[in-house]
Each structure stands twice: as structure tokens, then as C-alpha cells.
Amino acid sequence: MKTEGANILGTGVDIVETARIQDSLDKFGERFLNRCFWPEEIAYCNGMKFPALHFAARFAAKEAISKAFGTGIGHHLGWKDMEIRKRDSGEPYAVLHGKGADLAKACGVATIFVSLSHCKDYAAAHAVIAGHAPSTSAVQ
């Protein structure tokens, strides 16, 4: 996506206790996974030594993106409207689907930068949305 001359349209950060995600995995299993994550995210995380750490990081990233949009998770942006992927270089990136893609288009989003971090007890994510906000005359 083209970002030359783009402005920061929003930023968000989130931190998640890994134990909270592990509890959801233990209690709700596939129901939790299928509600919040895409099959590719599930496969990636389950392929890691400590899956809950990686699920927590992606969960935090989706929260951070929703905060950057200013919507939170809910009516305008759901868990499955966002997907966190990994480039061959290891860099995480976001792909928007459904209402997420519609929201991005309406807001003039060119790209979303995502950074993930995790340790034994916590996962954190930061998201920056960059693009060109539509002019106020174009928004009715």
C-alpha cells in the first residue's frame, strides 16, 4: 500500500495477560478460537511451543487496531474483521476483512503498522493507522 505523504490517522496499544487467554483456551477451546481468529492464525499459534503467548499477542493486536480506529471491538469492527499475519522476515502485519476493510476504505487508510511483543505473563501490541483522511466535504 502506498504510504508516501500519509498521515497518522490513529494509534492504539493493548496489553493482555497470557493467563487470561490460556483460561479462554481451556474453558472454551475451539469456540473461542473460531470467534476471534482466522484458521491461519490458529494454525500458526498452535504450531508454536507456547500457543497462548502467540494467541495473546494477536488478541492484543486486534484490540490495538480497534482502538486506533476509535471503535473498539463491537458493532463497527469485530474480531474476525482483522487478521494478523507474519511476513517471511518475521514482521507482523494486519489484513482487514469485511467491516474492517469497509471501515479502512471509508477512513482513507493506506496501511496499518503493527508491533507485537510477549513474555511469559503478558503480550502487548501497538498499532498505527496511516493514510489520507477523506475531506470533510466528502463525508456526509
N, C-alpha and C positions, 0 to 999 in steps of 0.2 A: 504494500500500500504506500502511496505517496505521502510523505510527511514534511517535505520541504516547505518552509514558511508556516507550518502548522502551529496552532496554539494549544496550550494545555486547556482542555475543556473540563477536566475533573480529575480528582485523585482520591484514592481510598486505601485504607490499611485495615488489616484484621489479624487477630491472634486467636488461636484455638488450642484448647487443652487436648493433647493427644488422647488422654484417658476418656474424654467425652466422646470422641469418635470411636474409640475401641468399644465403649459401652453400647453405642448405637449399632456397631457391627455385631456385637454379641447378642443384643436384645432383638434387633430387627432384621439382621442379616441381609438377604437379597432385597427385601422390601426397601430398606434404607439405601442400599447401593443403587438400585434401579430408579429410585426417586431423585437422587442427587447427582448421579454420574453416568456418563456415556460408557458403552461397552469397552471402548478403547482405554478409557481412564481406569476402569475396573481391572482390565487385563494388565495394564502397566503396574498399577499399585499392588495387585496380588502377586505379581512377579518379583516383587522386592522382598528383602529379608524381613522388614518390619512394615507391612502394608499400611497399618494405621497411621504411621508418620506421613506417608505419601497421600493417603486419603485426606488427612487433616490439612496438609498444605494446599491441596486443590479445593477443599471446602473453604479455607481462608481466602484463597484467590477469588473464588466466586463471590464471597461476601465483600471483598475489597472492590471488585469490579462494580457490584451493585451500589456500593457507597460512592464510587467515582461518578456513576450515572446520577446519583442523588435519589435513587428509587428504593433502595433496599431490595430484599428478596420478597416478592409478593405478586401483586396483580400485573405490574408492568414488566417484571423480569423474574423468571423462575430459574430453579437450579439447572434444568436441562436446556435452558436458553444459552448456556455458557458451557464451553468445553476447554479444558486446559491440556494442551499437547506439549511435546518436547521435541525440539529440533535435534538433528544429529549432533550438533555442537553442545547439546545439553541445555540450551536456553529454553525456558518455558514460554509459551505464547497462548493467546486466547483465540478461540474460534467462537463466533456467535451464531446461534441458530434461532429460528422462529421469531418470537417477540424481541429477542436480543438483537438480531440482525435488523429488524424494523426500527427499533429504538436507535441503534447506531446510525442508520441512514438518516433518520429524522433529526438527529443531533449533529450531523456532519462529521462523524468520527472517521478518521483516516486510519488510525491504528490504536491498539491498546498494548501498553508495555506492562509486563507482569514480572515480579520478582518473588521467588519463594524461598523460605528458609525453615528448617526444622531441627529440633534436637529431641532428646528423649521425652520431654514432657510437653513441649509446645511446638506449634507450627505457626508461621506468620507469612503474610503476603502483602505486597504493595502493588497497586495498580495505578497507572497514569493513562488517561484517555487523551489523545491528541487528535486535532482535526481543525476544521473550519466551521464554526457555528453558523447556522443559517442566519441571514439578516432578519431583523425583527419584522420587516415588511413581508417576508416570505412566510412567517409563522402566523397563522390565524387562530 
